[in-house]
Amino acid sequence: MSDTHSDLLPCVNVEPTSEHKATVIWLHGLGADGHDFEPIVPELKLPTDLGVKFIFPHAPVMPVTINGGYQMRAWYDIRDADLANREDKDGVRKSAALVEQLIDAEQAAGIPSDKIVLAGFSQGGAIALHLSTRIQHKLAGIVALSTYLTMPENLADEKSPANIDTPIFMAHGSQDPVVPMQRGQYSAKVLEENGFSVSWQDYPMAHAVCLEEIQALGQYLNKVLG
C-alpha cells in the first residue's frame, strides 16, 4: 500500500500479491478520499492469480457551492440540490482528463487498457461513466455505484465506440436520499439507448454499499478480468 506523488493525481495504491496483470481505478464520492474504498479490496475475494492492482485517487480540493463554498475533495462543483441543474460541466471534463492520465500511466507501465476497470461511487461514478463512454481505449469493465450520468443530452454526439460492448455494472440503493434511484435508472436507460451494455442491480439501502453488492461486484471483476 502506498501513496504516489508525481504529476498525476495522488493515489492510494493496493498492490497485488502476485504479478501485476490488471488494474482497477476506483473514484471516491464527494468529500471522501482515496482511502474510502480501500478496505473493500479483500472483501471482493478476487483470486490472487488475477494480479489486480487497485488505484484509489484523491480528488482535487475545491470549494463546493452546495456546501456553502466549503473546501473539500470533489471531482466537480455541485451548485444545486436538483441533479438536473447542478452540473459543473467544465469540472467534470477536467477531472475526467485527470483520470485518463492514470489510465495512460497504467498502459505505459505495461497494462493493456482491456485489463483496466474504471470504477466509481457517487460523484466518482459520474466521472467513471463520463470518461468511459468517451475514451478511445477499450476498457475491461466500467463500475458505476449509486451514481448518475452527467450531460446525458450530449452522450449521443460525444460517445466513443470503444466501450459500446464493455459491460457496465450499475448498482444503486432503493432508499438513496442523495442520488435518487430513479436518476440512476434513467442514466442506465440513456446508456442503453446509446448502445452501451448495462447490468443493473439495486439493493434496499441508502447512499452506501452493502455486502451483497460487494459480492456481486467481486464476481463481475473476476469475470471481466479473468
C-alpha positions, 0 to 999 in steps of 0.5 A: 500500500502506498501513496504516489506523488508525481504529476498525476493525481495522488493515489492510494495504491493496493498492490497485488500479491502476485504479478501485476496483470490488471488494474482497477481505478476506483473514484471516491464520492464527494468529500471522501478520499482515496482511502474510502474504498480501500478496505473493500479490496479483500472483501471482493475475494478476487483470486490472487492469480488475477494480479489486480492492482487497485488505484484509489485517487484523491480528488482535487480540493475545491470549494463546493457551492452546495456546501456553502463554498466549503473546501473539500475533495470533489471531482466537480462543483455541485451548485444545486440540490436538483441533479438536473441543474447542478452540473459543473460541466467544465469540472467534470471534463477536467477531472475526467482528463485527470483520470485518463492520465492514470489510465495512460500511466497504467498502459505505459507501465505495461497494462493493456487498457482491456485489463483496466476497470474504471470504477466509481461511487457517487460523484466518482461514478459520474466521472467513471461513466463520463470518461468511459463512454468517451475514451478511445481505449477499450476498457475491461469493465466500467463500475458505476455505484449509486451514481448518475450520468452527467450531460446525458443530452450530449452522450449521443454526439460525444460517445466513443465506440470503444466501450459500446460492448464493455459491460457496465455494472450499475448498482444503486440503493432503493432508499438513496436520499442523495442520488435518487434511484430513479436518476440512476435508472434513467442514466442506465436507460440513456446508456442503453439507448446509446448502445452501451451494455448495462447490468443493473442491480439495486439493493434496499439501502441508502447512499452506501454499499452493502455486502451483497453488492460487494459480492456481486461486484467481486464476481463481475471483476473476476469475470471481466478480468479473468 
